[in-house]
Amino acid sequence: MSATGNEACFVRMRGRPRLQLLVACGAAAGIASAYNVPIAGALFVAEIVLGTIAMESFGPLVFASVVSTLATRALLGGQPLFEIPHFELASYLELGPYMVLGMLMGALAPWFVRSLKTSERLFVGAVPALPLRLAAGGAIVGVFSIWVPQVWGNGYAAIDHTLTGDWLWTFVALVLGCKLLATFATVGSGAVGGVFTPTLFVGSSFGALFGALVHALMPADSASPSAYALVGMGSFLAGVTHAPLTAILMLFEMTRDYGIVLPLMLACVVAYYTSRAIEPSSLYASKLAGKAARTALPANATIEELVRPVKVTVRHDARFAELVSHFVEHRHNYAYVVDAEGRFLGAVGLHDIKGFMADPELSNLVIASEILDPEFPFLERDTPVGVALDRLLQHYGERLPVVDGHGGRMLVGTLSKRDVLLSVGMRR
């Protein structure tokens, strides 16, 4: 979807950040127009690709999503992507099965991601030549399509059937199994197909099967299987991408039914925590790490050229009022704490000061060195790019501090996730 934005690689621009932002805008516009989800399109790219929702980058993403959606709606109309019956909770007891569904989707998501990577390894090992791999993958998908035509195409029609309850559960299970194998064959062979819509279909199918079971066990206190298909679609997306907020907003925009929001929020959050407990890396984080490992970077390529000067720090003896002022003025999630010589001591998170704000007398006695996290992760200036990317992907924030490894942890700057991603993306 970011193919249009990726053309920026051939355009002279002033600086890498602008180039990377242009690519991100292309991705946001593609998602927004393909699924008719302008809010989720911008948020997805901000959350997954850029790793930040700072207005410097989020504003252009919103603009790209809005323009793309307006153009699509002018040509194709503005109807929701999926038409489903109005949803209502049959009973508050039903929240329990939705939590169980979230746990199941969260446990299934890491298996799905690992299976995709396994299929790539199997295809490369069995058929080294790319043209032959593509032919083999196409043949496998073609064979499945002869007997089960529903596995063919982008999957929108199949998702519609699971959401409206047109198929028997036995046929849903059949199509699901064939679609999984076809997706593994497509991704493993290296064909251009993508996994986003297959992710939605797998989630909706498993949700429909789970909903059929729940409805059979408690028919008076449960909604139809189509409601579980919708929640399964969102929770599986949250588990695969590790982006629950994006999943919630995307499903709400797709259906425009507020009644689904509460069980959807619950299931998505449960799926996210379950998936992250099993596998720390999401689908896209795994792909980025794999690309970094395969990228032909020089053996001595380090992050030194990507380090940006640190704009502001906090002294170790800074009072609580100074810390509050720092977060208010600079809107950062973390404040880097240094000693009098500029050595990095740790970081104070925004969440670390919230507990003291309710007690003014206690806050007057607190200084930065007493509440900082001395184990806060950092990078050294000579850290290899691949290692830095792996650490950034494991970190919740958008950037990490960089120290001079030969100068006693002197803070020399920061490294942002998006700058590393751009560095890897430029070397293909």
C-alpha positions as CSV (number, residue, x, y, z in Angstrom):
1,M,0.0,0.0,0.0
2,S,2.9,2.3,0.5
3,A,4.1,1.7,-3.1
4,T,3.1,5.2,-4.1
5,G,4.9,6.7,-1.1
6,N,7.9,4.5,-1.7
7,E,8.5,6.2,-5.0
8,A,10.0,8.9,-2.9
9,C,13.2,6.9,-2.8
10,F,13.8,8.3,-6.3
11,V,13.0,11.9,-5.4
12,R,15.6,14.3,-4.1
13,M,14.4,15.5,-0.7
14,R,16.0,17.4,2.1
15,G,16.8,14.9,4.7
16,R,15.8,11.4,5.5
17,P,13.0,12.2,8.0
18,R,11.0,13.9,5.2
19,L,11.5,11.0,2.9
20,Q,10.4,8.5,5.6
21,L,7.3,10.6,6.4
22,L,6.3,10.7,2.7
23,V,6.5,6.8,2.6
24,A,4.4,6.7,5.7
25,C,1.8,9.0,4.2
26,G,1.6,6.7,1.2
27,A,0.9,3.8,3.5
28,A,-1.7,5.6,5.5
29,A,-3.5,6.8,2.3
30,G,-3.5,3.2,0.9
31,I,-4.9,1.7,4.1
32,A,-7.5,4.4,4.4
33,S,-8.8,4.1,0.9
34,A,-8.6,0.3,0.7
35,Y,-10.7,-0.3,3.9
36,N,-12.5,3.0,4.1
37,V,-11.0,3.7,7.5
38,P,-9.3,7.2,7.6
39,I,-8.8,7.4,11.3
40,A,-7.4,3.8,11.7
41,G,-5.3,4.2,8.6
42,A,-3.4,7.2,10.0
43,L,-3.2,5.6,13.5
44,F,-2.0,2.3,12.1
45,V,1.0,3.8,10.4
46,A,1.8,6.1,13.3
47,E,1.6,3.2,15.8
48,I,3.2,0.4,13.8
49,V,5.5,2.1,11.2
50,L,6.6,5.4,12.9
51,G,6.1,4.3,16.5
52,T,4.9,7.7,17.6
53,I,1.8,9.9,17.3
54,A,3.6,13.2,17.7
55,M,1.8,15.9,15.7
56,E,4.9,16.6,13.6
57,S,4.3,13.3,11.8
58,F,0.7,12.4,12.7
59,G,-0.7,15.6,11.1
60,P,0.5,14.7,7.6
61,L,-0.7,11.1,8.0
62,V,-4.2,12.4,8.8
63,F,-4.1,14.7,5.8
64,A,-3.1,11.9,3.5
65,S,-5.8,9.6,4.9
66,V,-8.5,12.2,4.6
67,V,-7.6,13.1,1.0
68,S,-7.3,9.5,0.0
69,T,-10.7,8.6,1.6
70,L,-12.5,11.5,0.0
71,A,-11.2,10.5,-3.4
72,T,-12.3,6.9,-2.9
73,R,-15.7,7.9,-1.6
74,A,-16.2,10.2,-4.5
75,L,-15.6,7.4,-6.9
76,L,-17.0,4.4,-5.1
77,G,-19.3,5.8,-2.5
78,G,-19.0,5.9,1.3
79,Q,-20.8,2.8,2.5
80,P,-19.2,0.7,5.3
81,L,-16.8,-2.0,4.1
82,F,-18.9,-4.8,5.7
83,E,-22.6,-4.7,6.1
84,I,-23.7,-6.6,9.3
85,P,-26.9,-6.7,11.4
86,H,-27.1,-4.3,14.3
87,F,-25.2,-5.7,17.3
88,E,-26.4,-5.8,20.9
89,L,-25.2,-7.6,24.0
90,A,-27.7,-10.4,24.8
91,S,-26.5,-10.4,28.4
92,Y,-23.7,-9.1,30.5
93,L,-22.8,-12.7,31.1
94,E,-21.7,-12.7,27.5
95,L,-18.6,-10.6,28.3
96,G,-17.0,-13.7,29.8
97,P,-17.1,-15.6,26.4
98,Y,-15.7,-12.5,24.7
99,M,-12.8,-12.4,27.1
100,V,-12.2,-16.1,26.4
101,L,-12.3,-15.3,22.6
102,G,-9.7,-12.6,23.2
103,M,-7.4,-15.0,24.9
104,L,-7.8,-17.6,22.1
105,M,-7.1,-15.0,19.4
106,G,-4.1,-13.8,21.4
107,A,-2.8,-17.4,21.6
108,L,-3.5,-18.0,17.9
109,A,-1.8,-14.9,16.7
110,P,1.8,-15.9,17.5
111,W,1.2,-19.3,15.9
112,F,0.0,-17.5,12.7
113,V,3.1,-15.2,12.6
114,R,5.5,-18.1,13.2
115,S,3.7,-20.2,10.5
116,L,4.2,-17.5,8.0
117,K,7.9,-17.3,8.8
118,T,8.2,-21.1,8.7
119,S,6.5,-21.2,5.2
120,E,9.1,-18.8,3.9
121,R,11.9,-20.9,5.2
122,L,10.4,-24.1,3.7
123,F,9.8,-22.6,0.3
124,V,13.3,-21.1,0.1
125,G,14.9,-24.3,1.2
126,A,12.9,-26.5,-1.1
127,V,12.9,-24.2,-4.2
128,P,15.8,-21.8,-4.2
129,A,15.0,-20.2,-7.5
130,L,12.4,-17.4,-7.1
131,P,10.6,-17.9,-10.4
132,L,10.0,-21.6,-9.5
133,R,8.9,-20.6,-6.0
134,L,6.4,-18.3,-7.4
135,A,5.1,-20.9,-9.7
136,A,4.9,-23.5,-6.9
137,G,3.0,-21.1,-4.7
138,G,0.6,-20.2,-7.5
139,A,0.0,-23.9,-8.3
140,I,-0.9,-24.6,-4.6
141,V,-3.3,-21.7,-4.4
142,G,-4.8,-22.7,-7.8
143,V,-5.4,-26.3,-6.6
144,F,-7.3,-25.1,-3.5
145,S,-9.3,-22.7,-5.6
146,I,-10.6,-25.4,-7.9
147,W,-12.4,-27.2,-5.0
148,V,-13.0,-24.2,-2.7
149,P,-13.2,-21.0,-4.9
150,Q,-13.8,-18.9,-1.8
151,V,-10.1,-18.9,-1.0
152,W,-9.5,-16.9,-4.2
153,G,-9.4,-13.1,-4.3
154,N,-8.9,-10.4,-1.6
155,G,-11.2,-12.1,0.9
156,Y,-13.8,-9.4,1.3
157,A,-16.7,-11.6,0.1
158,A,-15.6,-14.5,2.4
159,I,-15.5,-12.1,5.4
160,D,-19.0,-10.8,4.5
161,H,-20.3,-14.4,4.6
162,T,-18.9,-15.1,8.0
163,L,-20.2,-11.8,9.4
164,T,-23.7,-12.3,8.0
165,G,-23.9,-16.0,9.0
166,D,-24.7,-17.3,5.5
167,W,-22.4,-20.3,5.8
168,L,-22.7,-23.4,8.0
169,W,-20.0,-23.8,10.6
170,T,-18.6,-26.8,8.8
171,F,-18.1,-24.9,5.6
172,V,-16.6,-22.0,7.5
173,A,-14.1,-24.5,8.9
174,L,-13.3,-25.8,5.5
175,V,-12.8,-22.4,3.9
176,L,-10.7,-21.3,6.9
177,G,-8.3,-24.3,6.6
178,C,-7.9,-23.8,2.8
179,K,-7.4,-20.1,3.2
180,L,-4.7,-20.6,5.8
181,L,-2.8,-23.0,3.6
182,A,-3.2,-20.7,0.6
183,T,-1.9,-17.7,2.6
184,F,1.1,-19.7,3.8
185,A,1.8,-20.7,0.2
186,T,1.5,-17.2,-1.1
187,V,3.7,-15.6,1.5
188,G,6.1,-18.4,1.5
189,S,6.7,-18.4,-2.2
190,G,7.4,-14.6,-2.1
191,A,4.4,-13.6,-4.1
192,V,2.9,-10.1,-3.7
193,G,-0.3,-10.6,-1.8
194,G,-0.1,-9.2,1.7
195,V,-1.5,-10.6,4.9
196,F,-3.7,-7.9,6.3
197,T,-7.0,-9.0,4.8
198,P,-6.2,-12.7,5.4
199,T,-5.6,-11.7,9.0
200,L,-9.1,-10.2,9.1
201,F,-10.6,-13.4,7.5
202,V,-8.8,-15.8,9.9
203,G,-10.1,-13.8,12.9
204,S,-13.6,-13.6,11.6
205,S,-13.7,-17.3,10.8
206,F,-12.4,-18.4,14.2
207,G,-14.7,-15.9,15.9
208,A,-17.7,-17.4,14.0
209,L,-16.8,-20.9,14.9
210,F,-16.3,-19.9,18.6
211,G,-19.6,-18.0,18.5
212,A,-21.5,-21.1,17.1
213,L,-20.2,-23.0,20.1
214,V,-21.2,-20.4,22.6
215,H,-24.6,-20.0,21.1
216,A,-25.1,-23.7,21.3
217,L,-24.2,-23.8,25.0
218,M,-26.1,-20.7,26.1
219,P,-28.6,-19.7,23.4
220,A,-30.6,-17.3,25.6
221,D,-27.6,-15.4,26.8
222,S,-25.5,-15.0,23.7
223,A,-25.6,-13.1,20.4
224,S,-25.4,-14.7,17.0
225,P,-22.1,-16.1,15.7
226,S,-21.7,-13.1,13.4
227,A,-21.1,-10.9,16.4
228,Y,-18.3,-13.2,17.6
229,A,-17.0,-13.1,14.0
230,L,-16.6,-9.4,14.2
231,V,-15.0,-9.3,17.6
232,G,-12.8,-12.2,16.6
233,M,-11.6,-10.2,13.5
234,G,-10.7,-7.2,15.7
235,S,-9.0,-9.2,18.5
236,F,-7.0,-11.4,16.1
237,L,-5.8,-8.2,14.3
238,A,-4.8,-6.8,17.7
239,G,-2.9,-9.9,18.6
240,V,-1.0,-10.1,15.2
241,T,-0.1,-6.4,15.0
242,H,0.2,-5.6,18.8
243,A,-1.9,-2.5,18.0
244,P,-5.1,-2.9,20.0
245,L,-6.2,0.8,19.6
246,T,-5.8,0.6,15.9
247,A,-7.8,-2.7,15.8
248,I,-10.6,-1.2,17.8
249,L,-10.9,2.0,15.7
250,M,-10.6,0.1,12.4
251,L,-13.4,-2.3,13.3
252,F,-15.6,0.5,14.5
253,E,-15.0,2.5,11.3
254,M,-15.7,-0.6,9.2
255,T,-19.0,-1.3,10.8
256,R,-20.1,2.1,12.2
257,D,-21.9,0.2,15.0
258,Y,-21.3,1.6,18.4
259,G,-22.9,-1.4,20.1
260,I,-19.9,-3.6,19.3
261,V,-17.4,-1.3,21.0
262,L,-17.4,-2.6,24.5
263,P,-16.9,-6.3,23.8
264,L,-14.5,-5.4,21.0
265,M,-12.4,-3.2,23.4
266,L,-12.3,-6.0,26.0
267,A,-11.4,-8.8,23.5
268,C,-8.7,-6.7,21.7
269,V,-6.9,-5.7,24.9
270,V,-7.0,-9.3,26.2
271,A,-5.7,-10.6,22.9
272,Y,-2.9,-8.0,22.9
273,Y,-1.6,-9.0,26.3
274,T,-1.9,-12.7,25.6
275,S,-0.1,-12.4,22.3
276,R,2.7,-10.2,23.7
277,A,3.2,-12.6,26.6
278,I,3.8,-15.5,24.2
279,E,5.7,-13.6,21.5
280,P,7.1,-10.1,22.2
281,S,7.4,-9.3,18.5
282,S,4.4,-8.5,16.3
283,L,4.0,-9.6,12.6
284,Y,5.4,-6.3,11.3
285,A,8.2,-6.1,13.9
286,S,9.3,-9.6,12.9
287,K,9.3,-8.7,9.3
288,L,11.4,-5.5,10.0
289,A,13.9,-7.5,12.1
290,G,14.2,-10.1,9.3
291,K,14.7,-7.4,6.7
292,A,17.4,-5.8,8.8
293,A,19.1,-9.2,9.2
294,R,19.0,-9.7,5.4
295,T,19.9,-6.2,4.4
296,A,23.3,-5.9,2.9
297,L,24.7,-3.5,5.5
298,P,28.4,-3.1,5.7
299,A,30.0,-5.1,8.5
300,N,31.0,-2.0,10.3
301,A,27.7,-0.1,9.9
302,T,26.8,1.5,13.2
303,I,24.2,4.0,14.3
304,E,26.6,6.9,14.6
305,E,25.4,8.6,11.5
306,L,21.8,8.3,12.7
307,V,22.2,9.8,16.1
308,R,20.5,13.1,16.7
309,P,21.7,15.6,19.4
310,V,19.7,15.4,22.5
311,K,17.6,18.6,22.8
312,V,17.1,18.7,26.6
313,T,18.1,16.7,29.6
314,V,17.4,16.9,33.4
315,R,20.0,17.1,36.0
316,H,20.1,14.5,38.7
317,D,19.4,17.0,41.4
318,A,16.4,18.6,39.6
319,R,13.4,19.2,41.9
320,F,10.0,17.8,41.3
321,A,8.7,21.1,39.9
322,E,11.4,21.1,37.3
323,L,10.5,17.6,36.2
324,V,6.8,18.6,35.8
325,S,7.8,21.6,33.9
326,H,10.0,19.5,31.6
327,F,7.1,17.2,30.7
328,V,4.7,20.1,30.2
329,E,7.0,22.0,27.9
330,H,8.5,19.2,25.8
331,R,5.7,16.6,25.8
332,H,8.1,13.7,26.0
333,N,7.2,10.4,27.7
334,Y,10.7,10.2,29.3
335,A,13.1,12.7,30.7
336,Y,16.8,11.7,30.4
337,V,18.7,12.3,33.7
338,V,22.4,13.2,33.7
339,D,24.9,14.2,36.3
340,A,26.9,17.4,36.5
341,E,29.4,16.1,33.8
342,G,26.7,15.0,31.4
343,R,26.8,11.2,32.1
344,F,23.6,9.3,31.5
345,L,22.2,8.0,34.8
346,G,18.7,6.8,33.7
347,A,15.3,8.2,32.8
348,V,12.2,9.4,34.6
349,G,8.9,8.4,32.9
350,L,5.8,10.4,32.8
351,H,4.1,7.7,34.8
352,D,6.8,7.9,37.5
353,I,5.7,11.4,38.6
354,K,1.9,11.0,38.5
355,G,1.9,9.4,42.0
356,F,3.6,12.4,43.5
357,M,1.3,15.0,41.9
358,A,-1.5,14.2,44.3
359,D,0.7,15.0,47.4
360,P,2.3,18.4,47.1
361,E,4.1,18.1,50.4
362,L,5.8,14.9,49.4
363,S,6.6,16.1,45.9
364,N,8.6,19.0,47.3
365,L,11.1,16.5,48.8
366,V,11.6,14.5,45.6
367,I,14.5,15.0,43.2
368,A,15.1,13.3,39.9
369,S,17.8,10.9,41.1
370,E,15.4,9.4,43.6
371,I,12.8,8.3,41.1
372,L,14.7,7.6,37.9
373,D,15.0,4.2,36.4
374,P,18.7,3.3,36.4
375,E,18.0,0.2,34.2
376,F,16.5,2.3,31.4
377,P,17.8,0.9,28.1
378,F,20.3,2.8,26.1
379,L,22.6,2.4,23.1
380,E,26.2,3.1,22.5
381,R,27.4,5.1,19.6
382,D,29.1,2.1,17.9
383,T,26.1,-0.2,18.2
384,P,25.4,-2.0,15.0
385,V,22.3,-0.9,13.1
386,G,20.7,-4.4,13.3
387,V,21.2,-4.6,17.1
388,A,19.8,-1.1,17.6
389,L,16.7,-1.9,15.6
390,D,16.1,-5.1,17.6
391,R,16.3,-3.1,20.9
392,L,14.1,-0.3,19.6
393,L,11.4,-2.8,18.5
394,Q,11.4,-4.3,22.1
395,H,11.1,-0.8,23.6
396,Y,7.7,0.9,24.0
397,G,8.9,4.4,23.3
398,E,9.9,5.9,19.9
399,R,13.6,6.6,20.7
400,L,16.4,5.5,23.0
401,P,19.3,7.6,24.4
402,V,22.8,7.0,23.0
403,V,26.0,7.2,25.0
404,D,29.6,7.3,24.2
405,G,30.8,3.8,25.2
406,H,34.3,5.0,25.6
407,G,33.6,8.0,27.7
408,G,31.9,6.8,30.8
409,R,28.3,6.8,29.5
410,M,28.4,10.5,28.4
411,L,25.0,11.2,26.7
412,V,25.7,12.1,23.1
413,G,22.2,12.1,21.6
414,T,19.1,10.0,20.8
415,L,18.2,7.4,18.2
416,S,14.6,7.3,16.8
417,K,12.9,4.1,15.6
418,R,11.8,5.8,12.4
419,D,15.4,6.9,11.4
420,V,16.6,3.3,11.8
421,L,13.7,1.9,9.8
422,L,14.5,4.4,7.0
423,S,18.1,3.4,7.1
424,V,17.2,-0.2,6.6
425,G,14.6,0.6,4.0
426,M,17.0,2.6,1.9
427,R,19.4,-0.3,1.6
428,R,17.5,-2.9,-0.5
